[in-house]
Amino acid sequence: MPSLVPLSQTFQPGERFFDHFDLTTLEHADYYPDGRDLGENYTYTSWLMSPCLKSGKLDCNHCHTPSGRLRFEGKKSNQMCLPCHEQEVSKPAEHGHHAAGSKGNECVACHMPMTRFAAMGRTDHSMRAPTPAATIAFKSPNACSMCHADHDAAWADQWTRKWYPRDFQAEVLRRAELIDLARKRQWKRLPEMARRLEEANGR
């Protein structure tokens, strides 16, 4: 299922986009509960969840040409992240804890790993950090285990917690647990679900 489902055939530039298109979101089984793409969803839902998009400093044309090609490739690929992450881009080995010049020093390798569905490869446009704890809980992919295929998610989780003591994974897991419960129609945490929705809507 694609991320966008047409509701009408009358959309005109300048009109409210989602009056004409429905968005496939995390209630759909083609997403893991933590938001990683499981099926054939392309990138738009993931992109809308990206903190980089929410910063207001990044849009499609920063990384891509109008034809869809990458503006920065190879050793220059980290320049895509400069609008918000100058410190990390200037010291990638310090931030990523991988040897200088290695694949682990490329921002996209950790924050935009490629998964495959049938014959189609797609990069994760949510641009979130790898979350091996979610792999353990929900079987979703994480960049560490994808690159280090000889190690399991528990190994990746151990290193993630050692390198990044601030437990950024905890919030991902809390949200994923609520989504998983809602999909299963288990409503014991319904007040928390409602509160999260209100917070997401700025109420």
LOVEXMAR-571668 format. One record per residue: residue in one letter; x, y, z of N, C-alpha, C in turn. Coordinates in Angstrom, 3 decimals. Layout:
residues N
[pt "A" [X Y Z] [X Y Z] [X Y Z]]
...
//
This chain:
residues 203
[pt "M" [0.839 -1.194 0.000] [0.000 0.000 0.000] [0.879 1.251 0.000]]
[pt "P" [0.632 2.207 -0.891] [1.418 3.435 -0.886] [1.066 4.309 0.306]]
[pt "S" [1.951 5.272 0.605] [1.703 6.166 1.738] [0.502 7.066 1.507]]
[pt "L" [0.219 7.398 0.253] [-0.873 8.307 -0.056] [-1.956 7.586 -0.839]]
[pt "V" [-3.186 7.753 -0.399] [-4.327 7.144 -1.073] [-5.212 8.269 -1.610]]
[pt "P" [-5.411 8.363 -2.931] [-6.232 9.453 -3.487] [-7.672 9.381 -2.987]]
[pt "L" [-8.189 10.522 -2.582] [-9.595 10.633 -2.192] [-10.420 11.316 -3.265]]
[pt "S" [-9.746 12.067 -4.125] [-10.432 12.759 -5.215] [-9.471 12.880 -6.388]]
[pt "Q" [-9.989 13.351 -7.504] [-9.149 13.597 -8.676] [-9.171 15.067 -9.050]]
[pt "T" [-9.464 15.909 -8.085] [-9.651 17.328 -8.379] [-8.638 18.229 -7.701]]
[pt "F" [-7.566 17.661 -7.144] [-6.592 18.490 -6.423] [-5.962 19.531 -7.334]]
[pt "Q" [-5.894 20.759 -6.828] [-5.225 21.855 -7.520] [-4.167 22.439 -6.596]]
[pt "P" [-2.994 22.812 -7.119] [-1.958 23.422 -6.281] [-2.526 24.600 -5.486]]
[pt "G" [-2.189 24.619 -4.208] [-2.680 25.669 -3.329] [-3.824 25.213 -2.446]]
[pt "E" [-4.495 24.119 -2.837] [-5.578 23.593 -2.015] [-5.006 22.772 -0.865]]
[pt "R" [-5.851 22.485 0.132] [-5.422 21.674 1.263] [-5.162 20.249 0.787]]
[pt "F" [-3.900 19.845 0.874] [-3.463 18.576 0.289] [-4.253 17.403 0.832]]
[pt "F" [-4.428 17.352 2.152] [-5.060 16.187 2.749] [-6.585 16.230 2.695]]
[pt "D" [-7.134 17.210 2.016] [-8.547 17.132 1.638] [-8.729 16.217 0.427]]
[pt "H" [-7.625 15.929 -0.255] [-7.679 15.145 -1.484] [-6.910 13.824 -1.404]]
[pt "F" [-6.066 13.685 -0.391] [-5.270 12.471 -0.244] [-5.292 12.012 1.203]]
[pt "D" [-5.485 10.717 1.395] [-5.428 10.127 2.725] [-4.028 9.580 2.943]]
[pt "L" [-3.506 9.716 4.153] [-2.153 9.303 4.472] [-2.174 7.972 5.226]]
[pt "T" [-1.412 7.011 4.738] [-1.249 5.759 5.459] [-0.325 6.012 6.646]]
[pt "T" [-0.812 5.772 7.853] [-0.023 6.072 9.043] [0.177 4.821 9.890]]
[pt "L" [0.589 4.995 11.124] [1.080 3.878 11.907] [0.003 2.927 12.400]]
[pt "E" [-1.261 3.240 12.169] [-2.280 2.248 12.508] [-2.252 1.077 11.529]]
[pt "H" [-1.589 1.257 10.398] [-1.558 0.237 9.349] [-0.476 -0.798 9.628]]
[pt "A" [-0.790 -2.053 9.368] [0.135 -3.154 9.651] [1.371 -3.142 8.762]]
[pt "D" [1.411 -2.297 7.739] [2.604 -2.186 6.908] [3.704 -1.368 7.576]]
[pt "Y" [3.435 -0.898 8.788] [4.468 -0.255 9.602] [4.663 -1.061 10.875]]
[pt "Y" [5.900 -1.189 11.298] [6.152 -1.719 12.625] [5.614 -0.712 13.643]]
[pt "P" [5.293 -1.140 14.855] [4.740 -0.201 15.836] [5.628 1.006 16.140]]
[pt "D" [6.945 0.841 15.979] [7.832 1.975 16.246] [7.947 2.920 15.060]]
[pt "G" [7.259 2.614 13.955] [7.244 3.520 12.817] [8.158 3.136 11.673]]
[pt "R" [8.958 2.097 11.839] [9.784 1.654 10.719] [8.891 1.011 9.662]]
[pt "D" [9.282 1.176 8.410] [8.480 0.693 7.288] [8.632 -0.812 7.135]]
[pt "L" [7.516 -1.508 7.091] [7.508 -2.956 6.911] [7.159 -3.339 5.479]]
[pt "G" [6.235 -2.626 4.873] [5.750 -2.993 3.551] [6.201 -2.042 2.467]]
[pt "E" [5.315 -1.801 1.533] [5.645 -1.001 0.354] [5.020 0.389 0.498]]
[pt "N" [5.565 1.187 1.425] [4.942 2.465 1.766] [5.657 3.687 1.199]]
[pt "Y" [6.727 3.496 0.484] [7.497 4.624 -0.017] [7.969 5.482 1.150]]
[pt "T" [7.960 6.780 1.057] [8.676 7.553 2.082] [7.861 8.653 2.759]]
[pt "Y" [6.671 8.978 2.286] [6.058 10.225 2.736] [5.665 10.202 4.214]]
[pt "T" [5.081 9.116 4.693] [4.716 9.050 6.106] [5.961 9.139 6.975]]
[pt "S" [6.993 8.389 6.614] [8.240 8.440 7.377] [8.821 9.848 7.374]]
[pt "W" [8.787 10.491 6.238] [9.322 11.850 6.104] [8.577 12.825 7.007]]
[pt "L" [7.272 12.687 7.106] [6.499 13.585 7.960] [6.807 13.369 9.437]]
[pt "M" [7.327 12.204 9.799] [7.704 11.939 11.186] [9.114 12.424 11.506]]
[pt "S" [9.853 12.847 10.515] [11.265 13.176 10.697] [11.471 14.449 11.504]]
[pt "P" [12.330 14.412 12.521] [12.654 15.646 13.240] [13.347 16.664 12.340]]
[pt "C" [13.999 16.180 11.277] [14.671 17.095 10.348] [13.647 17.937 9.591]]
[pt "L" [12.542 17.323 9.187] [11.479 18.081 8.537] [10.870 19.077 9.508]]
[pt "K" [10.638 18.634 10.743] [10.001 19.495 11.735] [10.866 20.697 12.094]]
[pt "S" [12.175 20.592 11.876] [13.065 21.719 12.175] [12.816 22.902 11.253]]
[pt "G" [12.224 22.634 10.080] [11.986 23.699 9.113] [13.209 24.073 8.294]]
[pt "K" [14.319 23.354 8.482] [15.559 23.692 7.789] [15.882 22.744 6.631]]
[pt "L" [14.987 21.795 6.394] [15.279 20.780 5.387] [14.052 20.523 4.533]]
[pt "D" [14.258 20.414 3.232] [13.183 19.989 2.344] [13.770 19.036 1.298]]
[pt "C" [12.932 18.512 0.453] [13.382 17.503 -0.521] [14.532 18.019 -1.381]]
[pt "N" [14.441 19.279 -1.803] [15.412 19.812 -2.739] [16.774 20.085 -2.116]]
[pt "H" [16.855 20.012 -0.794] [18.168 20.157 -0.168] [19.048 18.943 -0.485]]
[pt "C" [18.446 17.764 -0.499] [19.198 16.526 -0.727] [19.079 16.008 -2.155]]
[pt "H" [17.973 16.340 -2.830] [17.697 15.798 -4.154] [17.586 16.896 -5.201]]
[pt "T" [17.947 16.548 -6.425] [17.674 17.414 -7.559] [16.193 17.254 -7.918]]
[pt "P" [15.631 18.142 -8.748] [14.229 17.970 -9.150] [13.931 16.628 -9.803]]
[pt "S" [14.951 15.990 -10.380] [14.743 14.685 -11.014] [14.849 13.537 -10.016]]
[pt "G" [15.197 13.844 -8.755] [15.273 12.815 -7.733] [16.664 12.295 -7.444]]
[pt "R" [17.661 12.766 -8.161] [19.023 12.309 -7.898] [19.567 12.985 -6.641]]
[pt "L" [20.588 12.355 -6.041] [21.201 12.925 -4.853] [22.120 14.087 -5.226]]
[pt "R" [22.077 15.141 -4.434] [22.980 16.275 -4.656] [24.380 15.985 -4.097]]
[pt "F" [24.442 15.150 -3.057] [25.715 14.839 -2.405] [25.843 13.322 -2.309]]
[pt "E" [26.942 12.784 -2.774] [27.140 11.341 -2.721] [28.536 11.031 -2.208]]
[pt "G" [28.730 9.756 -1.835] [30.043 9.315 -1.387] [30.536 10.069 -0.171]]
[pt "K" [31.771 10.538 -0.232] [32.384 11.218 0.908] [31.715 12.551 1.221]]
[pt "K" [30.948 13.082 0.274] [30.280 14.370 0.497] [28.860 14.210 1.040]]
[pt "S" [28.425 12.962 1.224] [27.018 12.748 1.583] [26.638 13.384 2.912]]
[pt "N" [27.591 13.504 3.847] [27.264 14.086 5.148] [26.891 15.560 5.062]]
[pt "Q" [27.214 16.195 3.934] [26.851 17.608 3.776] [25.343 17.807 3.766]]
[pt "M" [24.591 16.742 3.491] [23.135 16.858 3.508] [22.620 17.227 4.902]]
[pt "C" [23.397 16.900 5.931] [22.939 17.089 7.308] [23.422 18.401 7.923]]
[pt "L" [24.132 19.207 7.153] [24.714 20.442 7.688] [23.704 21.474 8.197]]
[pt "P" [22.500 21.588 7.641] [21.617 22.639 8.153] [21.395 22.587 9.660]]
[pt "C" [21.386 21.371 10.234] [21.085 21.238 11.664] [22.216 20.625 12.473]]
[pt "H" [23.144 19.911 11.819] [24.072 19.068 12.571] [25.529 19.347 12.228]]
[pt "E" [25.908 20.609 12.248] [27.274 20.975 11.873] [28.310 20.313 12.791]]
[pt "Q" [28.023 20.254 14.091] [28.976 19.668 15.035] [29.196 18.193 14.741]]
[pt "E" [28.118 17.445 14.490] [28.244 16.018 14.216] [28.937 15.766 12.874]]
[pt "V" [28.620 16.598 11.871] [29.227 16.431 10.553] [30.722 16.739 10.598]]
[pt "S" [31.116 17.697 11.423] [32.535 18.065 11.516] [33.348 17.016 12.275]]
[pt "K" [32.669 16.217 13.136] [33.364 15.183 13.903] [32.571 13.870 13.858]]
[pt "P" [32.461 13.272 12.677] [31.601 12.089 12.544] [32.073 10.889 13.361]]
[pt "A" [33.387 10.704 13.490] [33.890 9.558 14.252] [33.547 9.705 15.731]]
[pt "E" [33.610 10.925 16.227] [33.279 11.174 17.631] [31.799 10.946 17.891]]
[pt "H" [30.971 11.346 16.942] [29.527 11.177 17.116] [29.094 9.729 16.897]]
[pt "G" [29.591 9.093 15.846] [29.107 7.774 15.468] [29.886 6.607 16.040]]
[pt "H" [31.064 6.882 16.632] [31.873 5.846 17.264] [32.319 4.765 16.279]]
[pt "H" [32.531 5.159 15.031] [33.063 4.247 14.021] [34.357 4.836 13.457]]
[pt "A" [35.177 3.988 12.918] [36.475 4.426 12.413] [36.308 5.457 11.302]]
[pt "A" [37.182 6.448 11.298] [37.150 7.496 10.276] [37.216 6.865 8.893]]
[pt "G" [36.348 7.342 8.000] [36.331 6.844 6.635] [35.510 5.584 6.438]]
[pt "S" [34.987 5.018 7.517] [34.188 3.802 7.394] [32.744 4.130 7.044]]
[pt "K" [31.996 3.106 6.673] [30.566 3.280 6.356] [29.808 3.844 7.544]]
[pt "G" [30.222 3.470 8.754] [29.559 3.957 9.957] [29.758 5.428 10.220]]
[pt "N" [30.615 6.078 9.435] [30.803 7.519 9.550] [29.919 8.301 8.591]]
[pt "E" [29.097 7.611 7.823] [28.164 8.274 6.921] [26.818 8.412 7.638]]
[pt "C" [26.327 9.614 7.714] [25.069 9.874 8.424] [23.947 8.973 7.922]]
[pt "V" [23.850 8.831 6.605] [22.741 8.071 6.034] [22.803 6.586 6.391]]
[pt "A" [24.007 6.065 6.640] [24.143 4.642 6.963] [23.426 4.310 8.269]]
[pt "C" [23.484 5.218 9.235] [22.845 4.979 10.529] [21.425 5.543 10.601]]
[pt "H" [21.208 6.696 9.984] [19.930 7.391 10.140] [18.975 7.177 8.969]]
[pt "M" [19.459 6.639 7.852] [18.604 6.378 6.697] [18.958 5.034 6.068]]
[pt "P" [18.957 3.951 6.844] [19.339 2.659 6.270] [18.348 2.209 5.202]]
[pt "M" [18.861 1.438 4.263] [18.014 0.949 3.176] [17.473 -0.435 3.498]]
[pt "T" [16.166 -0.588 3.354] [15.536 -1.898 3.442] [14.971 -2.245 2.071]]
[pt "R" [14.593 -3.507 1.893] [14.086 -3.946 0.593] [12.725 -4.589 0.765]]
[pt "F" [11.856 -4.312 -0.192] [10.562 -4.975 -0.266] [10.415 -5.472 -1.689]]
[pt "A" [10.320 -6.790 -1.860] [10.350 -7.383 -3.198] [11.656 -6.944 -3.859]]
[pt "A" [11.584 -6.299 -5.014] [12.807 -5.892 -5.697] [13.118 -4.420 -5.492]]
[pt "M" [12.377 -3.763 -4.589] [12.521 -2.314 -4.432] [13.279 -1.977 -3.153]]
[pt "G" [14.336 -1.184 -3.279] [15.061 -0.690 -2.118] [14.589 0.707 -1.775]]
[pt "R" [14.536 1.008 -0.499] [14.126 2.352 -0.087] [14.842 2.720 1.197]]
[pt "T" [15.214 3.975 1.314] [15.878 4.466 2.508] [14.848 5.018 3.495]]
[pt "D" [15.161 4.904 4.774] [14.258 5.326 5.833] [14.316 6.849 5.978]]
[pt "H" [13.271 7.511 5.511] [13.258 8.970 5.540] [12.768 9.555 6.863]]
[pt "S" [12.563 8.706 7.882] [12.256 9.267 9.197] [13.518 9.848 9.832]]
[pt "M" [14.673 9.396 9.383] [15.983 9.921 9.784] [16.234 9.835 11.286]]
[pt "R" [15.562 8.898 11.936] [15.762 8.740 13.374] [17.000 7.893 13.659]]
[pt "A" [17.441 7.958 14.892] [18.602 7.170 15.301] [18.248 5.684 15.325]]
[pt "P" [19.220 4.799 15.135] [18.955 3.366 15.254] [18.406 3.038 16.646]]
[pt "T" [17.420 2.147 16.688] [16.780 1.808 17.963] [16.723 0.286 18.096]]
[pt "P" [17.839 -0.330 18.442] [17.842 -1.793 18.548] [16.898 -2.323 19.623]]
[pt "A" [16.579 -1.506 20.626] [15.611 -1.950 21.643] [14.254 -2.231 21.017]]
[pt "A" [13.900 -1.483 19.963] [12.637 -1.726 19.264] [12.712 -2.995 18.419]]
[pt "T" [13.898 -3.334 17.966] [14.072 -4.602 17.258] [13.790 -5.763 18.206]]
[pt "I" [14.299 -5.656 19.415] [14.076 -6.696 20.414] [12.587 -6.817 20.736]]
[pt "A" [11.913 -5.673 20.879] [10.511 -5.687 21.296] [9.542 -5.967 20.158]]
[pt "F" [9.841 -5.449 18.941] [8.850 -5.493 17.858] [9.385 -6.042 16.540]]
[pt "K" [10.643 -6.508 16.531] [11.245 -7.100 15.328] [11.493 -6.092 14.207]]
[pt "S" [11.420 -4.807 14.503] [11.657 -3.803 13.469] [13.151 -3.718 13.154]]
[pt "P" [13.512 -3.282 11.957] [14.931 -3.236 11.590] [15.663 -2.084 12.274]]
[pt "N" [16.950 -2.255 12.492] [17.786 -1.146 12.958] [19.099 -1.184 12.198]]
[pt "A" [19.668 -0.023 11.974] [20.843 0.085 11.111] [22.033 -0.681 11.651]]
[pt "C" [22.176 -0.748 12.983] [23.331 -1.450 13.558] [23.328 -2.919 13.146]]
[pt "S" [22.197 -3.572 13.356] [22.102 -5.003 13.044] [22.123 -5.267 11.547]]
[pt "M" [21.633 -4.311 10.766] [21.649 -4.480 9.322] [23.082 -4.464 8.798]]
[pt "C" [23.917 -3.620 9.389] [25.311 -3.526 8.949] [26.161 -4.628 9.582]]
[pt "H" [25.944 -4.862 10.877] [26.695 -5.885 11.605] [25.838 -7.146 11.698]]
[pt "A" [25.667 -7.798 10.577] [24.750 -8.936 10.495] [25.204 -10.129 11.322]]
[pt "D" [26.459 -10.118 11.757] [26.963 -11.228 12.569] [26.657 -11.035 14.059]]
[pt "H" [25.968 -9.942 14.393] [25.597 -9.686 15.780] [24.087 -9.457 15.876]]
[pt "D" [23.533 -9.770 17.038] [22.087 -9.607 17.201] [21.735 -8.235 17.770]]
[pt "A" [20.431 -7.991 17.911] [19.962 -6.691 18.370] [20.365 -6.410 19.816]]
[pt "A" [20.474 -7.450 20.626] [20.892 -7.251 22.019] [22.315 -6.698 22.078]]
[pt "W" [23.171 -7.181 21.198] [24.536 -6.650 21.104] [24.509 -5.177 20.703]]
[pt "A" [23.707 -4.858 19.697] [23.601 -3.467 19.238] [23.024 -2.571 20.327]]
[pt "D" [22.041 -3.069 21.045] [21.428 -2.299 22.121] [22.446 -1.996 23.222]]
[pt "Q" [23.290 -2.960 23.522] [24.314 -2.767 24.549] [25.255 -1.627 24.173]]
[pt "W" [25.709 -1.610 22.919] [26.621 -0.559 22.483] [25.907 0.790 22.392]]
[pt "T" [24.662 0.776 21.957] [23.901 2.019 21.875] [23.787 2.669 23.246]]
[pt "R" [23.491 1.886 24.252] [23.343 2.424 25.607] [24.685 2.856 26.201]]
[pt "K" [25.744 2.195 25.814] [27.072 2.572 26.298] [27.520 3.889 25.673]]
[pt "W" [27.308 4.029 24.376] [27.772 5.222 23.679] [26.888 6.433 23.916]]
[pt "Y" [25.595 6.202 24.098] [24.639 7.308 24.242] [23.847 7.121 25.537]]
[pt "P" [24.423 7.542 26.675] [23.795 7.290 27.983] [22.392 7.887 28.126]]
[pt "R" [22.107 8.969 27.428] [20.741 9.492 27.470] [19.847 8.502 26.732]]
[pt "D" [18.895 7.951 27.414] [18.110 6.839 26.856] [17.074 7.346 25.852]]
[pt "F" [17.521 7.677 24.642] [16.610 8.168 23.607] [15.664 7.066 23.123]]
[pt "Q" [16.021 5.805 23.381] [15.170 4.709 22.929] [13.883 4.590 23.745]]
[pt "A" [13.901 5.072 24.976] [12.764 4.872 25.878] [11.486 5.480 25.317]]
[pt "E" [11.572 6.681 24.764] [10.378 7.340 24.227] [9.853 6.607 23.000]]
[pt "V" [10.752 6.102 22.163] [10.339 5.321 20.997] [9.564 4.088 21.444]]
[pt "L" [10.060 3.416 22.462] [9.403 2.209 22.960] [8.048 2.520 23.585]]
[pt "R" [7.956 3.615 24.335] [6.679 3.973 24.965] [5.605 4.221 23.915]]
[pt "R" [5.973 4.970 22.879] [5.003 5.260 21.820] [4.636 3.989 21.054]]
[pt "A" [5.638 3.160 20.761] [5.389 1.913 20.025] [4.485 0.970 20.811]]
[pt "E" [4.666 0.921 22.118] [3.818 0.066 22.956] [2.355 0.493 22.868]]
[pt "L" [2.123 1.810 22.881] [0.749 2.311 22.788] [0.142 1.989 21.428]]
[pt "I" [0.924 2.160 20.375] [0.433 1.852 19.029] [0.136 0.360 18.913]]
[pt "D" [1.010 -0.465 19.441] [0.810 -1.913 19.387] [-0.459 -2.313 20.142]]
[pt "L" [-0.689 -1.730 21.306] [-1.892 -2.036 22.081] [-3.148 -1.583 21.343]]
[pt "A" [-3.098 -0.395 20.730] [-4.264 0.113 20.005] [-4.593 -0.780 18.809]]
[pt "R" [-3.583 -1.239 18.106] [-3.822 -2.144 16.975] [-4.507 -3.427 17.431]]
[pt "K" [-4.154 -3.878 18.624] [-4.727 -5.109 19.159] [-6.045 -4.855 19.904]]
[pt "R" [-6.490 -3.590 19.891] [-7.724 -3.185 20.571] [-7.698 -3.542 22.060]]
[pt "Q" [-6.529 -3.312 22.628] [-6.367 -3.470 24.067] [-6.296 -2.066 24.676]]
[pt "W" [-7.329 -1.682 25.393] [-7.528 -0.279 25.755] [-7.187 0.045 27.204]]
[pt "K" [-6.406 -0.784 27.855] [-6.098 -0.543 29.262] [-5.297 0.750 29.468]]
[pt "R" [-4.633 1.226 28.419] [-3.873 2.486 28.527] [-4.488 3.573 27.646]]
[pt "L" [-5.813 3.496 27.472] [-6.509 4.460 26.618] [-6.298 5.903 27.054]]
[pt "P" [-6.352 6.254 28.357] [-6.111 7.658 28.735] [-4.743 8.173 28.280]]
[pt "E" [-3.732 7.310 28.378] [-2.408 7.714 27.927] [-2.378 7.884 26.410]]
[pt "M" [-3.064 7.009 25.689] [-3.148 7.144 24.232] [-3.780 8.471 23.850]]
[pt "A" [-4.892 8.792 24.521] [-5.590 10.042 24.214] [-4.718 11.246 24.537]]
[pt "R" [-4.001 11.165 25.651] [-3.129 12.278 26.024] [-2.020 12.479 24.998]]
[pt "R" [-1.469 11.376 24.507] [-0.418 11.479 23.493] [-0.950 12.120 22.207]]
[pt "L" [-2.155 11.773 21.821] [-2.744 12.366 20.624] [-2.974 13.858 20.806]]
[pt "E" [-3.418 14.248 21.978] [-3.631 15.671 22.254] [-2.293 16.424 22.210]]
[pt "E" [-1.266 15.825 22.778] [0.061 16.470 22.749] [0.565 16.608 21.323]]
[pt "A" [0.344 15.569 20.504] [0.792 15.609 19.109] [0.069 16.684 18.313]]
[pt "N" [-1.173 16.978 18.710] [-1.963 17.999 18.029] [-1.784 19.383 18.657]]
[pt "G" [-0.876 19.495 19.614] [-0.582 20.786 20.222] [-1.646 21.279 21.176]]
[pt "R" [-2.414 20.388 21.758] [-3.456 20.795 22.689] [-2.977 20.730 24.116]]
//
